[in-house]
């Protein structure tokens, strides 16, 4: 009997004007915006490939380990077409070296709003697949559900149906199943159209993990629109008027889709205010003054000779840095001591800079986590979090990438120490050996002749064994990050349907 009720309701829904318009609108929007998003991804991927190639070219020019400072880049997520999340708003590169901070040189920023705005909190959603479902499909779910019970009461068919040997539970389950089947039609068509358009782009290459995550996105989308449908079904079961149920449903839709996401940002900033960017920058400026003051003091303690009459150089070493090419043994000793001092000094102050940045970022993250927790009151926020997690464009994936970069930094620094006998080898600052020393001379003639001779002996380092950063996301990581929000979304569905069932049991069908 449940299936008969569901089949009848399903066929009636398919023939309604609202269903046809909603389905066409959803498919048209997907057909318009998915190619735009795919092209945007292609351009970002092309830029990423170019930046990686440029970095590799610079690495091939490095002539001393002192200037081995590779830059790593975060590859754009192919599923960002479905949900862009915060991918474009956060930093996507980091420079590795002894003088760089253990975290990142800059705090990720967004390009809108005042300076004190938390860059991890976004109140400006991107128009992507996710937003189309949040607006169009949720509105269609509400329009399908608001008169599911109230309309039959107004028409007098509900009392007639219940006069047969059929329980109210069967009637309500049939309507729930009919709503799910009805909404699954445009959702499925939209996903299929979106996938066909994606696969037509030469830049899109989907692997097994990507297909699994897309399947989970489809399930999450159905759970979200079913949650909105259940809310509409609840209002329809509580009221005896379709118009009143529609008004209540629209109120819920506005609060859930618009008010709560913005309110979470406001409340998080009120309850957990963070230090302003200006105050943080002022702290960093104070540390920079101490850095320069102590640097000049410590440099004055070094033995004289190196800075006044540098042997040959400076020569460019790649990656935009400079190194001193030393082929005179006496000068080499000076520069080796200076290099050891430089590394220890940079590491010391890199830690000081990082502590300020780290405290600031942690306060932003606490604020963001509070906003996410408050946002779980809305199925739209739950859907947001789930889709972002599955697409790899959420904050958790970004933090995972930054942790991988920190680990990679330790690997690169260990590699440099291993190659240079813990920075004690002359290879850290020069490649000249005693056999290749250039006869020391004085006067202007030396600079020209010695430079030409040294350049013949100075070749780029062989960095074929330099470790490379690898980072990827599988279905397990996506599911793990999305599990909590998916579970809450499922519980929301169960709660709304249970309330609808209780209301329908007490519903006056006359």
LUMVOPA-871159 format. One record per residue (C-alpha): x, y, z. Coordinates in steps of 0.001 Angstrom, whole numbers, padded with zeros to 6 digits, always signed. Example, Ala and Ser with C-alpha at 12.3 -4.5 7.8 and 13.67 -1.06 7.14 Angstrom:
% LUMVOPA-871159
+012300-004500+007800/+013670-001060+007140/
END
This chain:
% LUMVOPA-871159
+000000+000000+000000/+002880+002375+000743/+004183+001895-002802/+000734+002535-004296/+000427+005801-002367/+003967+006795-003325/+003368+005994-007008/+000180+008057-007077/+001795+011047-005328/+004884+010752-007523/+002894+010880-010769/+000824+013807-009518/+004000+015719-008582/+005558+015103-012008/+002583+016756-013699/+002657+019934-011606/+003858+023259-013029/+006170+023905-010075/+008005+020614-010665/+008533+021319-014362/+009742+024869-013770/+012004+023874-010877/+013579+021033-012841/+014160+023146-015947/+015618+026009-013894/+017997+023704-012028/+019224+021975-015197/+019625+025259-017087/+021660+026817-014273/+023880+023744-014123/+024321+023833-017913/+025289+027514-017755/+027599+027591-014759/+029368+024214-014849/+031257+025041-018092/+032256+028388-016539/+033487+026652-013402/+035301+024015-015465/+037065+026749-017449/+037994+028500-014212/+039475+025237-012923/+041390+024783-016191/+042945+028225-015863/+043884+027662-012222/+045360+024265-013088/+047332+025812-015935/+048644+028476-013572/+049567+025804-011028/+051444+023761-013654/+053280+026890-014814/+054292+027832-011277/+055520+024313-010596/+057508+024331-013854/+059037+027720-013018/+060026+026457-009583/+061676+023368-011109/+063547+025598-013562/+064842+027727-010689/+065913+024619-008798/+067987+023590-011803/+069894+026889-011479/+070731+026601-007778/+074523+026594-007279/+074794+026362-003481/+072731+024729-000763/+072479+028056+001049/+069976+029268-001538/+068077+026012-001921/+064636+027395-001041/+062026+025526-003075/+058443+026768-003213/+055580+024288-002947/+052137+024872-004395/+048716+023483-003584/+047092+021870-006588/+043516+023055-007236/+040893+020458-006407/+039104+019055-009451/+035845+018724-007488/+035885+022418-006617/+033476+022697-009558/+030867+021153-007269/+031824+023132-004197/+034458+025878-004270/+034465+026314-000511/+037434+028365+000674/+039929+027132-001895/+040383+030498-003614/+040472+032473-000361/+043429+030760+001271/+047145+030681+000542/+048225+028093-002025/+052022+028283-001784/+054804+028167+000777/+058552+028754+000570/+060855+026241+002214/+064163+027215+003816/+066082+027853+007037/+064992+031484+007072/+061317+030820+006437/+058795+030510+009223/+057677+027053+010289/+054157+027890+009143/+053738+030363+006261/+055159+033731+005316/+051707+035307+005163/+048340+034725+006741/+045812+033747+004058/+043578+036651+003164/+040351+037254+001278/+039941+040150-001083/+036807+041638+000449/+035819+043218+003708/+037796+045108+006353/+041225+044003+007488/+039960+042436+010717/+037571+040083+008884/+038356+036462+009610/+039647+035065+006287/+038420+031606+007248/+034804+032807+007544/+033085+033504+004270/+029713+035244+003969/+029986+035538+000192/+029205+032101-001285/+030520+031279-004743/+027981+030425-007411/+028742+026764-007915/+026912+023438-008050/+026413+023591-004285/+024715+026980-004367/+022365+025912-007165/+021165+023013-005021/+020947+025134-001877/+018685+027674-003543/+016782+026036-006392/+016452+022443-005178/+015645+023428-001607/+012943+025814-002852/+011520+023058-005072/+011528+020611-002139/+009570+023100-000075/+007062+023705-002863/+006515+019983-003299/+006025+019356+000432/+004011+022304+001762/+000645+020988+000511/+001352+017270+000675/-001104+016833+003581/-002960+020155+003813/-004068+020062+000161/-005712+016669+000552/-007504+017853+003682/-008767+020936+001859/-009947+018797-001077/-011515+016189+001211/-009506+013303-000246/-007501+012670+002915/-010513+011572+004973/-011604+009386+002087/-008191+007700+001912/-008170+007032+005646/-011636+005461+005444/-009994+002481+003753/-008027-000133+005748/-004828+001928+005689/-002917+003421+008602/-001775+006997+008916/+001821+005771+009129/+001476+004176+005694/+000023+007372+004244/+002834+009524+005609/+005548+007032+004569/+004057+006950+001094/+004191+010742+000886/+007798+010724+002130/+008802+008152-000476/+006938+010068-003192/+008725+013287-002226/+012109+011578-002330/+011430+010058-005759/+010097+013368-007083/+013103+015379-005954/+015550+012682-007031/+014510+013218-010661/+015822+016811-011070/+018759+016107-008752/+019827+013114-010850/+019355+014968-014129/+021369+017935-012810/+024225+015681-011672/+024283+013812-014986/+024256+017021-017022/+026972+018492-014816/+029158+015391-015149/+028733+015262-018929/+029768+018896-019212/+032700+018325-016879/+033987+015322-018800/+033779+017303-022033/+036484+019620-020687/+040018+018402-021527/+041335+019711-018210/+039045+017455-016148/+040415+014021-015293/+038465+012067-012683/+039997+009146-010816/+038399+006390-008777/+038482+008473-005589/+036862+011393-007406/+033978+009231-008635/+033441+007854-005135/+033343+011367-003682/+030906+012491-006389/+028654+009581-005445/+028779+010714-001822/+027990+014284-002922/+024919+012960-004690/+023802+011151-001512/+024463+014275+000573/+022442+016374-001897/+019497+013997-001612/+019711+014108+002182/+019721+017902+002127/+016707+018344-000160/+014908+015572+001744/+015574+017507+004967/+013878+020594+003489/+011040+018387+002221/+010569+016951+005721/+010324+020447+007159/+007642+021291+004603/+005877+018016+005383/+005935+018917+009085/+004304+022299+008476/+001764+020686+006182/+000930+018182+008945/+000702+020874+011618/-001613+023255+009801/-004927+022825+008114/-004132+025379+005421/-001756+025056+002474/-001145+028794+002392/-000147+028868+006080/+002147+025877+005560/+003775+027685+002625/+004316+030846+004664/+005936+028872+007479/+008040+026952+004981/+009276+030117+003285/+010138+031573+006675/+012196+028465+007468/+013849+028654+004032/+014944+032264+004515/+016225+031601+008034/+018045+028419+007059/+019581+029550+003767/+020262+033225+004448/+019934+034262+008092/+021752+031486+009959/+024911+031434+007768/+025353+035192+008265/+024341+035045+011913/+026979+032406+012686/+029691+034752+011422/+028342+037646+013496/+027921+035578+016680/+031357+033983+016371/+032978+037406+016093/+030977+038685+019069/+031719+035749+021386/+035339+035138+020302/+036842+038430+019130/+040341+038219+017670/+043271+040592+017713/+043184+043013+014818/+045539+042600+011877/+047087+045978+012750/+047989+044814+016273/+049488+041611+014905/+051517+043531+012312/+052712+045901+015031/+054056+042941+017011/+055847+041639+013949/+057320+045087+013238/+058703+045165+016792/+060348+041769+016297/+061807+042939+012975/+063460+045889+014741/+064997+043530+017296/+066088+041275+014431/+067998+044057+012677/+069510+045390+015899/+070781+041995+017041/+071919+041127+013513/+074261+044124+013332/+075537+043443+016834/+076359+039792+016101/+077880+040555+012686/+080282+042960+014355/+081612+040065+016458/+082638+038031+013410/+086340+038125+012421/+087122+040844+009912/+088090+040123+006343/+085109+038562+004701/+082775+041432+004216/+085451+043931+003260/+087126+041885+000572/+084712+039194-000529/+086556+036859-002813/+084239+036551-005773/+080710+037614-005748/+077993+037829-005004/+076634+035525-007669/+072994+034766-008238/+072080+031329-006973/+068530+030830-008191/+065131+031326-006543/+065757+035060-006286/+068495+034680-003607/+072185+035429-003553/+075205+033538-002341/+078906+034332-001985/+081206+032316-004236/+084381+031693-002239/+087460+030006-003685/+090125+031405-001369/+090676+029106+001678/+091107+031959+004151/+087919+033601+003018/+086061+030275+002974/+086641+029865+006714/+085127+033276+007357/+082044+032579+005278/+081537+029121+006817/+081361+030715+010262/+079080+033392+008919/+076798+030762+007331/+076441+028837+010597/+075617+032077+012398/+073135+033064+009705/+071221+029784+009945/+070978+029784+013741/+069967+033442+013750/+067306+033003+011074/+065857+029929+012775/+065703+031779+016090/+063778+034735+014700/+061685+032615+012341/+060323+030974+015472/+059541+034360+017032/+057709+035519+013917/+055839+032234+013698/+054666+032383+017304/+052917+035698+016632/+051382+034451+013392/+050445+031109+014981/+048628+032735+017909/+046721+034953+015488/+045759+032064+013209/+044687+029918+016166/+042342+032663+017355/+040860+032849+013851/+040425+029085+013767/+038692+029036+017165/+036312+031684+015867/+035718+029674+012706/+035074+026438+014596/+032500+028228+016760/+030750+029553+013653/+030690+026053+012144/+029233+024635+015378/+026455+027246+015463/+025800+026705+011763/+024883+023073+012374/+021471+024339+013402/+020769+024788+009702/+020610+021906+007193/+022045+024333+004612/+025216+024775+006701/+025440+021026+007236/+025167+020542+003482/+027818+023222+002936/+030258+021548+005311/+029652+018104+003815/+030132+019169+000203/+033245+021208+001011/+034741+018275+002896/+034072+015850+000053/+035411+018312-002551/+038563+018957-000523/+037904+022699-000372/+037189+022997+003346/+039328+024314+006159/+040271+020820+007368/+041829+019921+004025/+043750+023201+003980/+045071+022517+007487/+046048+019013+006407/+047984+020479+003500/+049769+023014+005727/+050777+020212+008099/+052125+018245+005140/+054114+021323+004092/+055588+021679+007585/+056648+018037+007501/+058118+018561+004032/+060058+021589+005297/+061698+019412+007944/+062547+016857+005243/+064185+019481+003005/+066187+021021+005844/+067384+017554+006877/+068373+016940+003244/+070473+020143+003192/+072133+019287+006490/+072938+015793+005241/+074491+017140+002032/+076611+019736+003838/+077766+017806+006923/+075285+019699+009093/+076203+022990+007372/+079914+022580+008197/+080926+021726+004632/+082016+024522+002249/+079412+023090-000133/+076813+025022+001833/+078138+028312+000425/+080351+027361-002542/+081327+024559-004927/+084984+025545-005305/+087470+022944-004031/+091102+023454-003206/+092104+022034-006582/+089933+024649-008268/+091094+027632-006244/+091760+030724-008238/+095032+032484-007689/+094434+035439-005412/+095184+038741-007065/+094557+042362-006333/+093381+045267-008364/+090646+045794-010919/+092049+043143-013251/+091275+040437-010673/+087547+041111-010601/+087111+040551-014334/+089479+037618-014847/+088630+035750-011655/+084926+036104-012247/+085193+034509-015691/+087343+031694-014312/+085024+031016-011386/+081944+030843-013557/+083558+027999-015545/+083913+025971-012354/+080494+026743-010917/+077760+024415-012142/+074233+024014-010783/+073742+021460-008025/+072486+018002-008865/+069147+017959-007043/+067667+014834-008585/+067476+013244-005131/+065790+016276-003539/+062531+015040-001956/+059367+016365-003609/+056113+017164-001864/+053225+014841-002647/+049729+015532-001422/+046424+014018-002387/+043005+013307-000969/+041211+009980-001051/+037652+008940-000358/+038557+007877+003190/+039776+011361+004158/+036748+013021+002586/+034319+010696+004340/+036072+011130+007650/+035780+014920+007446/+032187+014825+006208/+030984+012076+008564/+029908+014328+011452/+027875+016714+009298/+026369+013866+007294/+025315+012169+010520/+023721+015362+011859/+021933+015887+008521/+020577+012344+008709/+019444+012897+012313/+017758+016130+011237/+015771+014157+008655/+014760+011571+011247/+013753+014249+013738/+011647+016216+011236/+009880+013089+009993/+009244+011904+013551/+007667+015261+014395/+005625+015070+011194/+004456+011584+012157/+003401+012721+015641/+001612+015735+014159/-000127+013609+011517/-001346+011101+014105/-003175+013979+015816/-004211+015618+012561/-007902+016395+012136/-008734+015203+008632/-012307+016614+008643/
END
